[in-house]
């Protein structure tokens, strides 16, 4: 259904989902259900090796469900993003209802699946959905693994500055003077871009696909750089990977090799910044120019997520320039709301998510694992302490963004191996309990 919560729009759409059942034992096997997030489901399927690695042990069928409005699951085809009327059904609640209906359908149509216990698994926004799925539909999923799920990054549940402090600490730990060099670069860029000649010089140094022509372009360049540092913190994995971009192992360490001198002249400083971001954007050496309008893989549905961030997913984030390496920027909800209205014709509702999903008052729920990597900026809005003995937190000191959901790797740190073992133990416990109650 396009609309699960009203009766006026009686339309349906095609939702894509992927199934792998080679290890499933239909008498007592589980179903591991990936709650798809903001992107193409085949991409998440490839990047969630953990589910494939544990399928045999848990005798599990794997289901990867695509989130409405992403990938090929477009409720109104190519009109889906045409206006706020067509976008009106892009909400986390509608997506969770899709998942619930899909599981009921699979249980009816797959022989032997009727009594299979289902466990929700997701990372990032998908991790938030996995946790919320267990909260809202506890009769459909027996438990959830919510990896890197910032379910508290809303209103004033956590401090808005923590996110960028974590990014900064990752750079501090990865190279001497690294974060200080980035901090010095903002003013250097301001000074260089104050003249037409400087704008042209920076455009050439950065090999920009679209040269900078104005102060506004210079501001855009800085926000592109800031987003690049954030993305590097998210994917600071212990081995080479291509989650957001093809990158070397511990990419921040590689980047910091170029960022050792915060007191260098403006031009040298900016040239060093280029060398550093070039590792992120051009590690493969194939990019002929750098495009400041894109910071990550095109498999992510940026358009859909921008709309969600302008409606329900309002996550306050700010910088001080004191406890972080960024330019100070307060959280300004009024400006944020105006920008959303200008772009989409809608206004955000900042307190809706805590109202509908409970904010910090979730102790009445059960069987949710919240796993977070301490290197991941989204750790700031995550659940990092046990709430009850069935709402548990697993912190991975050497983990970036949902490292535990990635495939096994010879270079995995001990802390992620331990986390995965604990996660599987909890799942086995839930399955045993479920089977005992049947």
C-alpha positions, 0 to 999 in steps of 0.5 A: 500500500502507498498509504497504510494509515489512511483509507482514501488513497487505495494505491499499491506499488512494487517493493523490491526485496532480495531473498537468499535461502540456501542455509535456511532450515524451514523447520527451525531456521530463522529469518534475518530481515534487513530493514533497508535504508536510504539507498539501493537495496542491492548495494546494502546487500553487498555491504552487509556481509555479516548476515551472509557470514552467520546465515549457516550458523543460524540456519537462516533465510536472508531477506533484504527489503528495499525502503520505499522511495529508494532504489527501484521501490518508487511509489509513483514511478518517476513522479515520486519526487515531483512535489510534496504531494507525491512525497507525502508517503515517505516516512519511517512509519510507512516504511516500517509498515511496508516491512511488516506487511512484507513479512506477513506475506512471506510467511503466508507464501513461503512453505515452512516459513509460517512459524520462523522467528524473524530478527530485524537487522540494519545499520545507520538509518536502517539500524534505527528502523530495525530498533523501531521495528522491534518496538512497534511490531514486537509480534512480527520480529523477535529481536533487532540488531541496530548497528550505528543507529543514532536514535537519540540524535533528536531535539535535545536528547544529546548535545549537538556538538558531540558528533563533530567532536568525534570526527575531530578526535579521529583525526587527532588520533591519526596524525600529529597536528592533523586536526590543527592543520584542518582547523587552519585551512578554513581561514586560509581558504577564506583569504585565498578566495577573497580575490578572483585570482585566488578563486581561480587558483584554488579551482585549479589546485583542486582540479574542480570540475566546476571552477569557483566563481564567487564567495558562495562557491567558496562557502560550498567548497568548505562545506564539501570539505567538512562533509569529506572529513565526516565521511572519512570518520564514518568509513575509517575501516581497518582494511581497504574498502569501497563503501562510500568510495574506494579507500585504503585501510585506515584512510584517516591515517593516510590523509593525515600524512599530508596534514602535518603543518598547521602553520604553513603558508596559505597556498601550501596549506591548501595544496596539502588539503587537496592531497588529503581529499584526493585520497578520498575522491581519487584513490583509484586514480581515475577521476579527471576532476573533483565534483563538489556536488557529490561526496559519496556513492550514487547508490545512496538516495540523497534526494529522498534523504534530504526530504526525510531530513526536512520532515521527520529526521531532524537531527541537530548538529552543531560546531564550536570551533573549540572542541572541534576542528570546524568553523563554529556553527550553531544549530539554527532550527528556524533557518533550517526550517526555512531552507526546507520550506524553500526546497520542498514546500514542507516544514520539519517536525523536530519532536515527532520522532521522539514522540512516536518512538519514545525518545530515551523512554524505551525501557518497556521494550526488549530484545534490541542490541545497539552496537556502536563504533567509538570512531563513528560520529553517529556514536554521539546519538547512539545508545551506548549503555545497557538500558535493561538486560534485554536492551543492550549496548555493544561498543566497538572501540576500534569500529567506524560506521557499522563495522560489525555488519561488514563481512569478516576480514583478516584485518578485523580488530579484536573488538569487532570479532567480540561484538559479532560473537555477542550479537550471534549469542543474543540472536540464538538466545532469542530464537531458543526462547521463541521456540520454547514458547511456540 
